[in-house]
Structures are given as structure tokens and as C-alpha cells.
Amino acid sequence: MANLRCMAPWMVCGIAVILLSSACETLPEWGSNGMSIPHEAKKVKSNPAESYRTRFQTNRDPKALDWILTNRLYSGMSRSSVEKEIGEEGEFQEASKWLKATGGTFRTSDTAYKWGPDASGRSVYLIFREGILVNFNPEDFELGES
């Protein structure tokens, strides 16, 4: 009987733990009419780069292209990354000798790609060496204010 008195508190605690750990699963939230409340979709903040990219693609907006050149491109980017940022593939410029001679430290083996024209008729030419954007400086472009 003495052993039973010592074990009784432990048995009660053990039973309580078992009952609490096997409690009901999570209940749905209930509204005032007794129906469960559907989960609301959270609004995702829009990405400014995506907004400018869309403006350039759809309207050929020069200011959108300026923003992308100023804020999203830098020397050392791969051509695929540049194309992703601008939102379209560049057009390979087979006869780009004239472009390489206009300034910068370009090699004859470098390749040039053109994006544009935008709505104002301007095209942007970027130079790549082994698939990497080289000698890019946004200040080299006549950028308007966004």
C-alpha cells in the first residue's frame, strides 16, 4: 500500500502528459456565422526593378531603361544576367568594330549587343568579354531623370 501511495502522483502526472500531448489537432478559426474563415492572400510588395522592366518592355519607356542602366547593371555581370535585368535578349552586333573604337579599353575579341530602340529612338550597346559585361559605367550614357 505504501508503494501505491508513492506511485499515485507519478501515475496522475503521466496520464495528464499523455492526455495533453494527444490533444485535438489545431482547430480552424471560426467566424461569427460558425464557418471557418478562409486564409487571405497577403499582398506582395512589388519589386521596383520588375516595374521598370515591364515599362521598358511594354512601352519602350526611355526613363525605365535609364533606371535599369543606373540601378541594376554593373561591370562583371554575365550577359544572361543583363538580359534578365533588361527583360529581353540583346541583339548581337556582328559589325561592332566602330563601337569598340569609340572609347574604353576594348579588345577586338569582345562582343557587342544592342538593346532598343526605346520610344525616343535610342539604342544601348553593351560590350562583353567572354560573356561578362566590361567597362560599363552608367555615367557614359545620357540618362534622363526618373
N, C-alpha and C positions, 0 to 999 in steps of 0.2 A: 504494500500500500504506500510505503514511503517513496518507493521508486515511481509510482504513478503520479504522486504529487509533484515530483521534480520534473517529470516529463510533460505534464499537462500544459504549462506555459509554452514550452517549445512546440508542442503539437498545435496549439492555438495559433502561434506565430507562423508556423509552417503552412497551416491551412489558409491563413489570411494572405500570405505571399502567393500561394498558388491561385487563389481566387482573384487577387488583384492583377496578377500577370496574365491571366486568361480572360481578362475583362472584354467587353464588347469592342468590336472594331470601331474605328473612327466613324462617328455618325455624320451624315450630311447636315449642312446648315439648313434650317427650316425657316421659311418666310412666314409672314403673318397668316397666309392662307393655307399653311400646312404643307406646301410643296417645297421641294428643295430649290435653292437659289442657284441658277446656273453661274458658272465662273465667267467673269467678264474678261474680255481680251484687253490686255494692257497696251496702251499706245506706246509705240516705239518712237523715240526721238529720231527725226530724220537726220541723215548724215549730210552735212553741207556739201561735201565732195560729190555725193550722188546727185544732189540737186543741180549743181553746176554742170556736171557731166550730162545730165538729162537735157538741160537748157542748151548746151552746145550741140548735142546730137539732134534734138528736135527742131530748134530754131536757128542753129548755126550762130548762136549769140557770141559776138566777139568778146564781150566782158566776161562771159563764162569761161571761154578759152584762156583769157588773160589770168583769171583767178586760178585755174588749174596749173598754168605755167608757173605762176608765182608761188603757189602754196603746196603743190603736190609733186612737182618734178625736181630732181636733183641729179647731178653728175654721179655716175656709178649705178644707176638703175638699169635693169635689164630692159630690152625692147618690149618684152611681153608685159612688164610692169607699167611701162609708159603707155602702152596701148590700153591697158586696163584702166589707168587713171584718166586718159582722154576719152575712153569709151569706144574706140574704134581702132582698126588696124591702120598703120601708116602705109603710105604708098611708096614703094621702093623707087628711088631715083637713080636710074642707071647712068645717066649723064650728069654726074654731080661734081665734076672737076671744077666748074665755075664756083660752086658753093664752097668747096674746100679751100679755094684760093682767096676767098673774101676775108679771111682773118682766122685767128685761132691757130693752134698747133695741131693741124690735122695731117693724117697720113693718106697716101694715095689708096691704101687698102681699106680705109674707113668707108662705111656705107652711110648713105643719107636716106632719110624717109621724110615724106611730106604729110602734114595733116592740114586739112582745109580744102577749099577756102571757107572762111566764115562768111557771115552775112555781109560784111563790108568788103569782101573780095580778097582778104589777106590769108595767105597760107603760111604755115610754120614748118621750117625744115630743121630736123634734128639729126645730129651725126652720132653714129655708133661705131665702136671699135670692138670687134669680136662679140657683138651683141650687147655691149654695155654703152650707155649714154656717156659721151665725153664732152668736156669743155662747155658744159651747159651753165649759163648764168642768166637768170630771168631778167636782169637789167639790160641784157643785149637786145631784148625785144621792146618795142614801143608799146608798153602796157597802159591801157586806159584805167580809170578808176572804177572799181566795182561797186 
